[in-house]
Amino acid sequence: MSLPQRPRFPWNLDWNLLRTFMVVVEQRGISKAATHLGLKQPTVSAALKRLEQTIGKTLVIRKPNEFTITRAGQVLYTECATIFGTVSQIPAILDEDNAELRGHLSIAITSSVISEHFDSILNRFARAHPSVTYSFTVYESDEVETMIKLNRASFGICLLSSQPKSLTTRVLYREYFGLYCGARHPLFKAQEIRPEDLEGEPFVAFQTEAEGGPLEVISKLRARLNLSRNWRGVSSSLNEIRRMIMANVGIGALPLHVAAQDVAAGHIRQLPPYDALPMVDIYLLSNPARRQSEAEAKFLEAVESDLSRVGLEERTYGGG
């Protein structure tokens, strides 16, 4: 394929092809992209071919039982996602001439973020600005980070294994994790449970407990207690970890403040150790390169004001 004439490229490009290509990548296939877009598969295939001809690069390798995005395709997808994120802000930007604050906040969030402090911020902001709308979409933590990097959401709330250089991060709150068993587990009704009673016990784990993941501290706790070496159940969802604990698939870790209600109801029981427990920070992510709408800027201002006023100790759950 020959390279396009670069000065004329923006004028010759059918921008709809970029949207189609972005969906092809995100749906991991042409047939799934066609279903998502409400088009026929040959139409999407033809659009992809036209884009490759215009770009002068092969973007996707399409063979039976193989769908691979080339390096050029990955680069183009990142740019497409950035363009999409910028264009999605236009309605909010054009709506800023209203006397009343309007706009939309899109928040990419990991599962089961439970924080009274964040809920209070949200409540005060919603009461002060009743015309602002909200959308919360649940992703895994690494996906939340990607969504903010690609400018696909206003803010992100998630765990981090390392600090992303291109994003601004703030500790929203801190939580401690403990180990739990369900009411069906033999240890549930034991009068006394010693740490050595947990040796060899099967466990269920979050996917992010792997080495280098944001919940690696939990896997280190299990290793210290000599639980089974291999997990019996795994999930990225806190609710599904909770389900497997209660079903006695295995012992699992939960944030202390999240588990408190189930403990009080007699559904689960905390296991030793009871001190020096794993601690994890939950972050609010924003992209400094994003052109924020007035609603986004005001919300971030409200969050920062609250975080500066309320110390981290007060935003720590389960530490006592």
Salt bridges, closest charged atoms under 4 A:
ASP14 OD2 - ARG50 NH2 3.30
GLU26 OE2 - ARG152 NH1 2.71
GLU52 OE2 - ARG62 NH1 3.45
GLU100 OE1 - ARG102 NH2 3.81
GLU145 OE2 - LYS149 NZ 3.17
GLU175 OE1 - HIS257 NE2 3.93
GLU196 OE2 - ARG194 NH1 3.77
ASP197 OD1 - ARG194 NH2 3.06
GLU201 OE1 - HIS185 NE2 2.88
GLU209 OE1 - ARG222 NH1 2.17
GLU240 OE1 - ARG243 NE 2.65
ASP262 OD2 - ARG242 NE 2.45
ASP281 OD1 - ARG174 NE 2.60
GLU296 OE2 - ARG290 NH2 2.84
GLU304 OE2 - ARG170 NH2 2.74
ASP306 OD1 - ARG124 NH2 2.77
ASP306 OD1 - ARG309 NH2 2.63
